[in-house]
Amino acid sequence: MKKILKSVWSGCREALVPARLGKRQIIQNTLITLGILAVAALFCALFTALGNNDSAVPLVFVLAVLLIARLTDGYLFSMIATVVSVIGVNYVFTYPYFEFNFTIAGYPFMFLAMFTVSLVVGMLTDQIKRQGRVQAEVEKEKMKANLLRSVSHDLRTPLTSIIGSSSAILENYDALSDEAKRDLIGHVREEAQWLVRLVENILSITRINDGAVRIRKMPEAVEEIAAEAVAKFKKNRSSSLPVRVHVPPELMMVPMDSMLIEQVLINLMENVVLHAGSATQIELSIAEEDGFARFRVLDDGDGIEEARLPRLFDGLFSHANEMTGDGRKNLGIGLSACMSIVRAHGGDMSAQNRPEGGACISFTLPMEEENHGC
């Protein structure tokens, strides 16, 4: 019996004030409750001063209780609002003013109506929020499963290539020419660099999304960020594709975490090399648009399949139709990491095909410092 009572009490306490609420959320719910009651009291004071219309007062407080039940967590705040509303209507806004009169007709019904409203709306709100949390967890698990499948695929391809090249060197060392050995070793190095970047991208996604990384933004000159990203891109990947950079003629300072934004730019340029097919050049342009700095990476290659564009940044598309070789390396994880970094800065990313051929992937960063840190 004791266990049953304890279980019932725990359930009631959880319904009144959910255990997941932190101190900040409790303060927020309290301020919402006080604010709505204060606005309701001001309206009722105005009604009373203008026309002594006592009949409108209970309706205003019923609406206030409904809003509090909808906007706060649990049932406690709406129930407190119900009690305060009934007392306020009786003591302040009903004749004789500033005196209790519990003999007023319909007074018990008004209390019961308010209490029922707060209870029903609170239950519906709690159910909606629970369904939202369950749906979010389902989506999170689905994303983790898709990410795991994508990572498994992307790890297998370069590892197989590394094993094949190193085995060829070890088993045919004396028979291979120095040039063939250098080619195979270079191939091993290239695949190993791909693995390092893949791991860095995965860490960026998980650490930023889990809140383990706090974005530390400092005003940076965009031309310096662009120059540094291009230099690292050229150093990390021996690509013959030229990179043309277009920056504003005047000094343009943008709050950002320079290392993370450089990683985004490098990822986007490397995706051109790996996936743009017949691309002959890369363009990196930066301009100011409506209070945002817009970074664009453009190419003149084959473009992006239309079916991929809507889900290009979530890293979840299938490998079923991928090409062989380097084409089997998924660009989704890299772009998903880019999106996580940009959103942590308060910006957004988009992609589209260019009418003249090729693709354009762009992202924005706020020109003014905002609190978007993770």
Secondary structure as GFF3:
##gff-version 3
##sequence-region A 1 374
A	DSSP	alpha_helix	2	16	.	.	.	ID=ss1
A	DSSP	alpha_helix	23	51	.	.	.	ID=ss2
A	DSSP	alpha_helix	56	71	.	.	.	ID=ss3
A	DSSP	alpha_helix	76	91	.	.	.	ID=ss4
A	DSSP	alpha_helix	107	171	.	.	.	ID=ss5
A	DSSP	alpha_helix	178	209	.	.	.	ID=ss6
A	DSSP	beta_strand	218	221	.	.	.	ID=ss7
A	DSSP	alpha_helix	222	236	.	.	.	ID=ss8
A	DSSP	beta_strand	243	246	.	.	.	ID=ss9
A	DSSP	beta_strand	253	256	.	.	.	ID=ss10
A	DSSP	alpha_helix	258	275	.	.	.	ID=ss11
A	DSSP	beta_strand	282	289	.	.	.	ID=ss12
A	DSSP	beta_strand	292	299	.	.	.	ID=ss13
A	DSSP	three_ten_helix	309	311	.	.	.	ID=ss14
A	DSSP	three_ten_helix	325	328	.	.	.	ID=ss15
A	DSSP	alpha_helix	332	344	.	.	.	ID=ss16
A	DSSP	beta_strand	349	353	.	.	.	ID=ss17
A	DSSP	beta_strand	359	366	.	.	.	ID=ss18
###
